[in-house]
Amino acid sequence: MTCKKDYLKKLLQPIAFPGGRALPSRILPGPMEGIMTKEFCQAMLEFDLLPAWITPFIRISRGTPRAKKLDGRLTPFRPLPIIAQIMGTYREHLAATTKILSGFDGVVGVELNCACSSNTVIRSGAGSSQLREPEWIRDTLLKMRESSAGGGIGVKIRSGFESPEELPRILEAVSAARPDWIVLHYRTGREMFRNVPDGHERLRTARRLLPDTFLFGTGDLFSAEQALEMVRETSVDGITPARGLMHNPWLIRDIEAACRGETPPERDVTPFLLRLIELVSVNPKGRHGLILEITRNIWGRESERFKALASDTRPSAMVKIISSANFEHRTSNVQY
Ligand SMILES: Cc1cc2nc3c(=O)[nH]c(=O)nc-3n(C[C@H](O)[C@H](O)[C@H](O)COP(=O)(O)O)c2cc1C
């Protein structure tokens, strides 16, 4: 794969935030609540698979969590630079939490989640349901900035709650708060994870309306080819692949290689899964369903391999099934 294009090399450059803090590059893992457990993070760190983290959301409700508790939430992500993501409806607690998080070593920024579309979150008025009131997002970002001890303030949004036609109004309000970045998941809240044919078109709209705001694109990045295609077609400044990391935990490293014009090597997910099983099995509080959730994503619910794993979830049985399979994740030699 050859890609000596400057716009791709730029993805490998740092992003500077207020207060001298910075992210090392612009290809970051999309947060995944429930998947990015302590064990998943440890395995990703041990295999050296990413440059920094955006954490899954920390839910803020009627109170401001204590500093010790918040620090504990960040422990699995250390020692890499961290964008801490928060979600909630109480502006004063979101701002007070921003103050605490931004004061921690290693936190380069705080991000407000206005993108989550789970039914529980929407019912509570948080996540993507806040896209129905973009001025609330604007005012909350301003308060977060006011309270911040330094570093960046960003927001994750979708292209609308009901319809992508809401996007211009959302962007107008959100950009008035001058966030350091916006992450745009191109689906609407209602679309949840359904396929949308015009995802890149929606990102292009955002790019056109906000030429000077740092824009991360997210949605269906499962290979280096898809990542480079998104950047080429939409001119986003950065990307945050999420579910693709379950299919190929090396995905970020592969995209980085493709941006340098190198061909990513073939990958075999087996050693990663075996280490994950080991880490989960030695932790009495480990989430055993994690391995099933990841393998379901890789091989599909109907695959013989997944069915075999689901029928016997003892670690020793899972190790046997996974070791007996030889699955490689190939990246094609498409020219860029
Ligand atoms: C299991 C799961 C949990 C997620 N949790 C979060 C989260 O906590 N915060 C967030 O901003 N996005 C979350 N997302 C959304 C992803 O970060 C990403 O934006 C979305 O999945 C689209 O990217 P993809 O198609 O590459 O997965 C989650 C997605 C999944 C599948």
The ligand as an ORCA input file, in Angstrom:
! r2SCAN-3c Opt
* xyz 0 1
  C     -20.204     -1.653     22.750
  C     -20.029     -0.207     22.390
  C     -19.890      0.745     23.386
  C     -19.724      2.101     23.059
  N     -19.505      3.006     24.061
  C     -19.258      4.302     23.739
  C     -18.945      5.256     24.747
  O     -18.870      4.954     25.944
  N     -18.710      6.527     24.367
  C     -18.757      6.910     23.035
  O     -18.514      8.066     22.734
  N     -19.037      6.036     22.067
  C     -19.286      4.745     22.388
  N     -19.534      3.845     21.387
  C     -19.556      4.307     19.981
  C     -18.194      4.110     19.293
  O     -17.159      4.815     19.920
  C     -18.246      4.522     17.811
  O     -18.447      5.904     17.702
  C     -19.343      3.805     17.043
  O     -19.348      2.426     17.374
  C     -19.136      3.946     15.522
  O     -17.861      3.510     15.168
  P     -17.573      2.007     14.599
  O     -18.593      1.771     13.531
  O     -16.150      2.107     14.114
  O     -17.770      1.080     15.722
  C     -19.720      2.502     21.693
  C     -19.884      1.535     20.695
  C     -20.026      0.198     21.024
  C     -20.177     -0.815     19.920
*
